[in-house]
Amino acid sequence: MKKIIKKVLPFGLLAMPFFAGAVSNVNDVFALAESILGKLAPMLVAVAVVILLIAILGYIKAGGDEEKKKTYKDLMIYGIIGLFVMVSVWGLVAILSGTFNLNNDIPDVDILPNF
C-alpha cells in the first residue's frame, strides 16, 4: 500500500492547480478528458493491435511447445481485453460529451502524412 501511495501522490500533487481553480466548470473537465483521450486512444489501440498480432504470430510459431503456446494465448486474451476496454472508454467519453452537450466532433486521426 505504501508503494502505491508513493507512486500516486506525486501525480496527485501535480494535479492540484488543475482542481484548485484552473477549470471553471464541469464542462471544461469533460472537454479536457475528451481531448486527452481523443489523442491518446488511437495510439493505445494501435499498440494493442500490434501486441495482438505479435501474440498470434508467436502462437503460430510456437508449434508443439505447449508452454510457449499458453504464454502467447494469454497474451492474445490480454490484447483482446485491452482493445475492448480502450474502445469502451472511448465510447464512454463520447456518451458523456453528448450527455453534457460538449463538442461532439470525432477526433481526426491522421496516421499517414499527406503527400
Backbone bond lengths (Angstrom), bond angles and torsions (degrees), N, CA, C in turn:
res aa  C-N    CA-C-N  psi(-1)  N-CA   C-N-CA  omega(-1)  CA-C   N-CA-C  phi
1 M - - - 1.437 - - 1.533 110.41 -
2 K 1.325 116.66 -38.75 1.461 120.10 -179.23 1.525 110.90 -65.88
3 K 1.351 117.18 -34.66 1.452 120.17 178.73 1.524 110.74 -65.76
4 I 1.317 116.62 -39.18 1.459 120.59 179.31 1.521 109.90 -64.58
5 I 1.323 116.82 -44.34 1.463 120.79 179.93 1.522 110.46 -62.47
6 K 1.325 116.82 -41.14 1.463 120.09 -179.70 1.528 111.77 -65.88
7 K 1.321 117.46 -29.40 1.456 119.96 179.72 1.522 112.37 -84.96
8 V 1.320 118.08 -33.04 1.468 122.19 -175.45 1.522 111.75 -86.57
9 L 1.308 118.27 -34.23 1.450 122.14 -174.82 1.529 114.05 -56.80
10 P 1.343 120.25 -44.60 1.470 118.46 178.97 1.532 113.15 -60.42
11 F 1.325 117.01 -38.38 1.461 119.55 178.62 1.523 111.12 -68.04
12 G 1.309 116.75 -35.62 1.461 120.29 176.06 1.513 111.81 -65.09
13 L 1.328 116.19 -39.80 1.462 119.83 178.22 1.528 111.62 -67.86
14 L 1.320 116.65 -34.16 1.452 119.38 177.22 1.529 111.53 -67.79
15 A 1.324 116.70 -27.12 1.466 120.66 -178.63 1.528 112.34 -85.19
16 M 1.316 118.67 -6.84 1.468 120.90 -177.03 1.531 113.32 -57.12
17 P 1.329 120.46 -46.25 1.473 118.19 178.77 1.525 112.00 -61.28
18 F 1.302 115.87 -32.45 1.462 120.60 179.00 1.521 110.78 -61.68
19 F 1.316 117.07 -44.30 1.455 121.03 -177.86 1.531 112.49 -86.26
20 A 1.311 117.48 -15.17 1.465 120.16 -176.31 1.518 113.22 -79.67
21 G 1.309 118.93 -11.29 1.444 118.38 178.47 1.502 113.72 153.37
22 A 1.308 117.37 0.51 1.453 119.31 179.35 1.526 110.89 -71.83
23 V 1.321 117.49 -18.16 1.454 122.45 178.85 1.516 107.87 -110.93
24 S 1.320 116.25 127.58 1.460 119.25 -173.89 1.518 113.44 -84.26
25 N 1.337 118.38 -30.07 1.457 119.30 179.50 1.523 110.98 -152.49
26 V 1.311 115.77 177.59 1.457 121.55 -176.48 1.525 110.93 -66.78
27 N 1.315 117.61 -34.21 1.462 120.34 -180.00 1.527 111.35 -61.07
28 D 1.332 116.99 -35.68 1.461 119.72 177.80 1.531 111.64 -66.08
29 V 1.328 116.32 -36.52 1.470 120.20 178.60 1.521 109.77 -64.46
30 F 1.337 116.77 -46.47 1.461 119.59 -179.79 1.522 111.08 -67.77
31 A 1.306 117.43 -36.51 1.467 120.42 178.08 1.527 110.50 -65.26
32 L 1.334 117.11 -39.67 1.457 120.85 177.97 1.526 110.77 -65.85
33 A 1.340 117.07 -43.70 1.469 120.85 178.16 1.521 110.69 -62.01
34 E 1.322 116.33 -41.60 1.463 119.67 178.82 1.520 111.01 -65.10
35 S 1.305 116.74 -39.00 1.456 120.83 179.44 1.526 111.47 -64.50
36 I 1.320 115.64 -45.10 1.464 119.90 -179.54 1.520 110.44 -65.90
37 L 1.327 117.26 -48.36 1.461 119.95 -179.38 1.521 111.82 -67.97
38 G 1.317 116.87 -31.24 1.458 119.91 177.74 1.515 112.80 -63.76
39 K 1.307 116.37 -30.55 1.464 120.80 178.59 1.519 111.95 -90.38
40 L 1.312 117.16 -30.84 1.461 121.60 -175.48 1.526 112.60 -86.06
41 A 1.310 117.54 -33.45 1.467 121.78 -174.36 1.526 113.44 -60.24
42 P 1.326 120.62 -46.58 1.468 118.54 -179.96 1.522 113.14 -61.44
43 M 1.331 116.84 -35.91 1.463 119.14 178.11 1.523 111.31 -67.30
44 L 1.333 116.69 -42.21 1.462 120.10 179.85 1.522 111.48 -66.91
45 V 1.323 117.14 -38.47 1.462 120.27 177.21 1.530 109.65 -63.69
46 A 1.316 117.50 -41.36 1.464 120.78 178.53 1.525 111.07 -62.68
47 V 1.321 117.48 -41.63 1.469 120.98 177.80 1.526 110.57 -63.79
48 A 1.331 117.23 -42.15 1.465 120.80 179.60 1.522 110.99 -64.79
49 V 1.323 117.60 -38.06 1.467 120.45 178.09 1.525 110.28 -66.21
50 V 1.320 117.47 -41.77 1.468 120.89 178.38 1.530 110.10 -62.55
51 I 1.328 117.44 -43.46 1.464 120.71 178.49 1.526 110.37 -62.51
52 L 1.319 116.36 -41.45 1.464 120.38 178.84 1.526 110.83 -63.23
53 L 1.323 117.41 -42.71 1.468 120.16 178.84 1.523 111.83 -66.24
54 I 1.327 116.93 -39.55 1.468 120.04 176.90 1.525 110.14 -62.79
55 A 1.326 116.85 -40.92 1.463 120.54 179.14 1.525 111.32 -65.15
56 I 1.323 117.75 -40.37 1.466 120.74 179.05 1.523 110.54 -64.98
57 L 1.330 116.34 -45.74 1.464 119.43 178.74 1.528 111.65 -64.74
58 G 1.323 116.97 -38.81 1.461 120.40 177.39 1.521 111.91 -65.55
59 Y 1.317 116.85 -37.05 1.472 121.32 178.16 1.525 110.13 -64.63
60 I 1.329 115.49 -42.92 1.465 119.09 179.03 1.523 110.51 -67.04
61 K 1.320 116.49 -40.85 1.462 122.22 -177.72 1.537 112.01 -70.09
62 A 1.344 117.41 -25.59 1.466 121.01 -176.51 1.519 112.30 -63.64
63 G 1.309 118.27 -27.77 1.460 121.50 177.21 1.518 112.26 63.71
64 G 1.322 116.37 -116.08 1.455 120.79 -175.45 1.514 114.69 -95.16
65 D 1.303 118.70 -2.79 1.458 121.98 -179.23 1.534 109.70 -76.35
66 E 1.337 115.14 102.96 1.469 120.16 -174.41 1.531 113.14 -65.90
67 E 1.323 117.26 -32.15 1.460 119.92 -179.36 1.529 111.05 -67.52
68 K 1.342 116.50 -43.42 1.460 119.92 177.48 1.530 110.47 -67.02
69 K 1.340 116.06 -38.65 1.469 119.19 179.30 1.524 110.69 -60.95
70 K 1.342 116.62 -41.07 1.457 120.22 179.52 1.530 110.46 -65.41
71 T 1.329 116.97 -40.64 1.462 120.97 179.10 1.531 110.61 -61.64
72 Y 1.327 116.79 -47.21 1.461 119.95 -179.39 1.526 112.26 -70.74
73 K 1.328 116.21 -31.89 1.467 119.45 176.33 1.524 110.06 -64.39
74 D 1.328 117.05 -43.79 1.462 120.77 176.35 1.527 111.21 -61.42
75 L 1.326 116.89 -40.34 1.465 121.06 178.78 1.530 110.84 -64.75
76 M 1.337 117.00 -37.60 1.467 120.03 176.31 1.529 110.93 -63.76
77 I 1.308 116.53 -42.70 1.469 120.65 179.30 1.526 109.93 -63.03
78 Y 1.338 117.24 -44.07 1.461 120.41 178.36 1.533 111.38 -63.48
79 G 1.328 116.86 -37.57 1.455 120.43 177.96 1.521 111.94 -64.31
80 I 1.325 116.70 -42.28 1.469 120.55 178.63 1.521 110.60 -66.56
81 I 1.324 116.48 -42.62 1.471 119.89 177.88 1.527 110.20 -63.35
82 G 1.327 116.91 -41.87 1.460 120.69 178.55 1.518 112.15 -61.22
83 L 1.327 117.31 -44.01 1.461 120.86 177.00 1.521 110.82 -60.94
84 F 1.321 116.39 -44.31 1.460 120.60 -179.71 1.525 111.19 -61.42
85 V 1.320 117.26 -44.86 1.462 120.84 -178.51 1.522 110.53 -64.97
86 M 1.333 117.34 -43.74 1.458 119.73 -177.76 1.526 112.23 -65.93
87 V 1.326 116.75 -42.86 1.456 119.20 178.97 1.531 109.85 -67.86
88 S 1.334 117.60 -35.34 1.463 120.80 177.69 1.524 111.59 -65.42
89 V 1.316 117.50 -41.84 1.467 120.78 178.23 1.522 109.97 -64.83
90 W 1.318 117.03 -40.56 1.452 121.42 178.47 1.534 109.48 -61.18
91 G 1.331 116.52 -42.76 1.460 120.77 176.76 1.515 112.29 -65.96
92 L 1.328 117.14 -38.59 1.464 120.96 178.71 1.526 110.94 -63.12
93 V 1.310 116.49 -41.37 1.470 119.72 177.31 1.525 110.09 -63.25
94 A 1.331 116.71 -39.90 1.468 119.51 178.30 1.523 110.78 -64.55
95 I 1.326 117.60 -39.65 1.465 121.14 178.13 1.519 110.34 -64.85
96 L 1.328 117.13 -45.22 1.463 120.44 179.51 1.525 111.89 -63.70
97 S 1.320 116.69 -41.17 1.466 118.42 179.56 1.519 111.08 -67.92
98 G 1.317 117.90 -32.91 1.457 120.35 175.67 1.515 112.04 -71.69
99 T 1.317 116.61 -36.06 1.458 121.09 179.91 1.525 111.13 -66.35
100 F 1.324 116.37 -41.43 1.460 120.77 -177.25 1.532 112.52 -95.14
101 N 1.332 116.93 15.41 1.466 123.63 176.85 1.526 112.99 53.92
102 L 1.307 115.71 45.11 1.458 120.36 175.48 1.516 108.95 -86.76
103 N 1.300 117.13 179.34 1.454 121.74 178.66 1.525 109.14 -60.93
104 N 1.312 118.06 123.62 1.459 122.15 -174.63 1.519 113.20 -100.79
105 D 1.316 118.34 23.40 1.458 120.42 178.25 1.513 110.22 -72.40
106 I 1.324 115.81 138.90 1.454 121.08 175.43 1.519 106.69 -79.77
107 P 1.347 118.10 133.53 1.463 119.03 -177.43 1.521 111.02 -62.54
108 D 1.319 116.08 139.57 1.451 122.40 178.74 1.525 108.40 -82.41
109 V 1.314 116.10 116.81 1.455 121.02 -178.95 1.515 107.11 -105.61
110 D 1.306 115.69 105.39 1.457 121.22 -179.11 1.525 107.58 -108.40
111 I 1.327 115.91 95.39 1.458 120.62 -176.40 1.532 110.54 -82.39
112 L 1.330 115.81 -43.28 1.457 119.43 -177.64 1.528 109.67 -97.38
113 P 1.318 117.22 141.66 1.467 118.84 177.92 1.513 110.20 -69.82
114 N 1.315 115.71 152.62 1.460 121.40 178.17 1.533 109.01 -79.70
115 F 1.308 115.51 128.33 1.469 120.30 178.49 1.503 109.65 -109.05
